[in-house]
Amino acid sequence: MNVFDYAMQMEKEGETYYRELADSTDNSGLKTVLKFLADEEVNHYNIFKMMKEGKGDSLPPSNLLTDVQNIFSEMKAKGDNYDFKAKQVEYYKKALDTEKKSEAFYRKKAGETTAIHERKLLNAIADEENQHGVILEGIIDFIQEPETWLENAEWGQMIRR
């Protein structure tokens, strides 16, 4: 299996996992964030498919962190009560671990390729995987301490990472 097929498989699995997580939560804001992450995985899949076909040369801009910031700001403004099951944290930690592994894999492959445009795209996707990890860390903190987290959330720092 070549790097593009492997990457496409990873992204497809990520999409499926995020959609399963979205289906398993009753919190509409968290559900939206998870669907955003699933859609990002679809975007990455399509980029890798184009790269495999020799067509991919750029990554479309992403507003994911800003969109997530807005969702959590809306959740805070609503002042809803949140009740999460402790087991949910394990699912998000698994997703975080996968994002970290994906980022490391893409950076490794970027270092191995001699094609400048492939290196640039692989590193750009690795950067986005890093952002997904930042979001997941925020979700984990949110699930563990929802009211405190919403009060103290500093999304501006997350966007600058």
N, C-alpha and C positions, 0 to 999 in steps of 0.2 A: 504494500500500500504506500503510495507516495505521500508527501507532506500535505498536499492539497486535499486528497481524499481523507486523510486522517483528521485534518483540521475541520473539514466539512462534517465528518462524523461527530467530532467533539461538539461543534456548534449545534448540530441537530439534537444531540442528547441534552445539551444545556437548555435549548428551547423547550423541549418536552418537560424537563424537570421544573423550569420556572412556571410553565402552564399548570402543572400538577400542583405546585405550591399555591398558585393563584386560586385554583379551584378549591383548595383546602382551607382557605381563610374566609371568615365572614367580614373582615374589616375591608371596607370598600377602598380606602386609600392604599392600604398595603396590597390589595388585589391589583390595583392600577399600576403600582410600582413594579410588581412582579410581571405583569403583562408587558410593561415597557422593557424590562430586562429580556423577556422572551423575544420581543421584536428586535432587540439589538442583536441577539444571537442569530436571528434570521438574516439580518443585514450582513453579519460576518460570514454566514454560510454563502450568501450570494457573492460576496467579494471573493471568497476563496474559489468558488465555482468559476468566476470570471478570470481569476488568476490562472487557474488550471487550463482555461481555454486561451490563455495569452492575451486577454482583453483587459484585465483589471489593472488600473494604474493610479487610482485615487480612492480615498475613503470619504464618503459624504460626511458633512459636519453633523455632530450629535449635540443635542440640547438636553441630554438625559439628566445630568446633575441639576440643571436649572429646573427641569420639569419635576424632578423628585423633590427638590426644595419647595416648590410651589405646592405640591400635594401635602407634604408634611406641615407646611404653614397653614394650609386650609384645615387640616386635621386639628391643629393646635387652636385655631380660631373657633372651631365648632365646640371644642371643650367636651367632646364625647368621652365616655368611660371606656376603658379598654381592658379586656380580660383575655389573656393568652395562656395557652397550655405550655407548661415548661418544656415538653417534648419538642415543641416547634423550634426551639433554639437549635436543636441538633440538626434539623433539616437545613436551616440557614447556614450553620457552620459547615455542613457538607458542601453547600453551594459555594461558600467562601473559599474552601479548600480547592474546589475545582477551578474557580476563577484564578487563584494564585498559580495553580499548576499550568493552566492555559497560558497565562502571562509568561511564565518561565519558558514554556515550550516555544512560544512564538518568538521570544527574544533569542533563544538558542538557535532557532532556524534562521532568524534574521542575520545572526552572526556567521552562519554557515554559507549563506548564499552570496554569489558574486554579482548577481543582478541588483543594481542599485534600486530600481523601482520596487522589486520584491522586498528588499531589506526595509525600505521606507514604509511599505504597506504593513509588513509583519510587525514592525515596531509601533506603527499607529494603532493596529489592532491590539497589540500588547498593552498600549496605554489605555485603551478603552476597557480592556479586561481589568486593569488596575482600578479604573473608576467603578466598575461593577463591584469589585471587592470593597471599595470605600462605602458604597451604598449598602452592601450586605452587612458590613460592620455596623453601620448606622441602624439597620433593621434589627440586628441582634441586640444592640443596646436598647432600642425602642421596645422590643418584646420583653426584655428583662425588667425594664423600668419605664413604662410608657409615659406616665404623667411627668415624672422627673425629666425624662429625656426630652420630651416636647418643650418643657420649660427652658431647658439649657442647651438645646440643639444649636449648634453653630455651623450651619450649612455653608456659610461663606468660606470657612476653612476647608471644607470638603471640596468645594469647587476649585480652590487654588491648588489642591494637591497634584 
